[in-house]
Structure formats: structure tokens, C-alpha cells
Amino acid sequence: MNKAEFDALPKPIAVSEDNARYLNVCAKSSRDSAGRMYASGSGADLADAPLRDLQADAFALLACGVTVEAIVELLEPKWRAYATEQQARVAAAPKIKRGPYSGQSNISHRWVSTEAFENFIPHLIQMADKYQR
């Protein structure tokens, strides 16, 4: 996210300094988790790491007082585009020819759901209710 995108977001909610600090710790933790996933070299971790990055962005935006609705509106399309791209890659990859996994994609472990970010939204709402006051 660039500065222009950030400046355009509505920030109507005041967040106390302690709560903002905690939300930024959550963002750092998610970002660190994504870094470990990228570094692991596992195909499944590499596929899921961008979700952790988006979660970190969401926590950082909560700390700045951005509403949940604005965060979802900004970040969910990014996840859906990434997930759709990953699904297309998995579908286009060569298939396994023999064995119990015959017919499946060689990179089926890199498939991600377009709905994965939606599973994070209830947690985001809970964090906003608790720390944005």
C-alpha cells in the first residue's frame, strides 16, 4: 500500500496509544510469520504467506483507526486476485501420471481458497471491537 492509498482511507476511529501499540505488535507478529513462511521454501507456505502479509496490513490499519469495512474493501480484492492467479497456476501445471495422486496437479499444494481472507474477517471485527475505542 502506498501513501496515497493510505491517506485516502477513512480514519474516523480514535485508538489509544496502548491499543495501537498492541495492534502494531500483532501486525509485526503476522509479518514475521509471513517472513518465516517465505523462507521455509515449502510450496504450501509460499502460497499462504501473502495472506499473513495482508493480515499484518489489516492490523496496522486498525492501529491507525481505519474502519473494518474500509480495510476489507481494500484488502479482500487483493487476496481474491492472488488466489485466482494461484488457482489458475495449479490448474495449468502438469498432472501426476501414476500412483494414488494421478490426475492431480504437480503443485496442488499451492492451491489457495479465494474465501481465505473472509475467514479472517470475524477475527478482525473482534480485534476492532476490543481495541478501537
C-alpha positions, 0 to 999 in steps of 0.5 A: 500500500502506498501513501496515497492509498493510505491517506485516502482511507477513512480514519474516523476511529480514535485508538489509544496509544496502548491499543495501537501499540498492541495492534502494531505488535500483532501486525509485526507478529503476522509479518514475521510469520509471513517472513518465516513462511517465505523462507521455509521454501515449502510450496504450501507456505509460499502460497499462504504467506501473502495472506499473513502479509495482508493480515499484518496490513489489516492490523496496522490499519486498525492501529491507525483507526481505519474502519473494518469495512474500509480495510476489507474493501481494500484488502479482500480484492487483493487476496481474491486476485492472488488466489485466482492467479494461484488457482489458475497456476495449479490448474495449468501445471502438469498432472501426476501420471501414476500412483494414488495422486494421478490426475492431480496437479504437480503443485496442488499444494499451492492451491489457495481458497479465494474465501481465505481472507473472509475467514479472517474477517470475524477475527478482525471485527473482534480485534476492532471491537476490543481495541478501537475505542 
